[in-house]
Amino acid sequence: MENDTLMKVENVSKLYQMGEVTIAAAKEVSLELYQGEFVVILGPSGSGKSTLLNILGGMDLPTEGKVFMEGEDVTGYNDRKLTIYRREKVGFVFQFYNLMANLTARENVELATEICKDALDIDEVLEAVGLGDRKEHFPAQMSGGEQQRVAIARAVAKNPALLLCDEPTGALDFKTGIKILTLLREINKKYNKTVIIITHNVPIGEMADRVIKMRSGEIIETKINKNPIHPEGIEW
Ligand SMILES: Nc1ncnc2c1ncn2[C@@H]1O[C@H](COP(=O)(O)OP(=O)(O)OP(=O)(O)O)[C@@H](O)[C@H]1O
């Protein structure tokens, strides 16, 4: 693991006012993310994982605190700058792929890269995710695992600084899930991308360089894995 800081989260809270009650979806969260690191954020439902992910990804702003990407204060961005931030700095991978049904695998990736400055070669990335021979297939002609590979290619081809994955194996069977985790680790190494997975699936933490545990909007534990295991060694 390299120690160049990519992101800094400083005392971030996200508060929701529900009538008389204030809900803290995130409570004074502070953390640093390093270049090329593979991080798993673990926590049960309602622990604040999505809230943190949305803030890291520039989809939401905190009520309090600051977020820095490569030294720049994202929390000070206006809407236009936030849009550029999401477009150029962050690649998203979701549980349910979110592909365009009427576009082929290649076109899905192409569409995402068209608006990016430093996009990678689409065909090379599709090869890297193991879809070299399925580029012209539509999502309906592909398995869930293959669709998730397209979604990963789409996120990676933008050449973002950060890859945010929200329960990327949540809709997949165990074996396919392991393959997707293996792919995410390969992408992390090959492109030296910082990858963050959020999940409630505890064993996935074993493959990470660092595991961050959340509960009730707070980070309750951070663990560094000196020897993260190969995803094929994970069982759930
Ligand atoms: N827009 C909102 N308004 C009010 N409360 C919210 C809002 N968004 C999230 N919360 C609350 O904040 C807490 C954290 O939610 P969050 O979605 O971040 O958890 P999570 O760990 O991602 O859960 P899950 O795994 O179920 O997606 C929850 O108690 C949730 O109900």
The ligand as an ORCA input file, in Angstrom:
! r2SCAN-3c Opt
* xyz 0 1
  N     -32.740     11.383      3.283
  C     -32.780     10.888      4.507
  N     -33.652     11.375      5.422
  C     -33.691     10.905      6.672
  N     -32.900      9.915      7.140
  C     -32.030      9.383      6.292
  C     -31.913      9.829      4.935
  N     -30.934      9.103      4.336
  C     -30.477      8.231      5.262
  N     -31.124      8.401      6.452
  C     -30.887      7.634      7.684
  O     -29.503      7.629      7.961
  C     -29.073      6.366      8.446
  C     -27.935      5.822      7.584
  O     -28.442      5.482      6.296
  P     -27.554      4.844      5.145
  O     -28.436      4.666      3.962
  O     -26.328      5.646      4.956
  O     -27.159      3.417      5.753
  P     -26.505      2.151      5.044
  O     -25.479      1.637      5.974
  O     -26.054      2.486      3.683
  O     -27.726      1.145      4.949
  P     -28.081      0.050      3.814
  O     -27.004     -1.004      3.889
  O     -29.421     -0.452      4.258
  O     -28.116      0.766      2.508
  C     -30.308      5.488      8.481
  O     -30.823      5.498      9.766
  C     -31.247      6.173      7.513
  O     -32.582      5.913      7.843
*
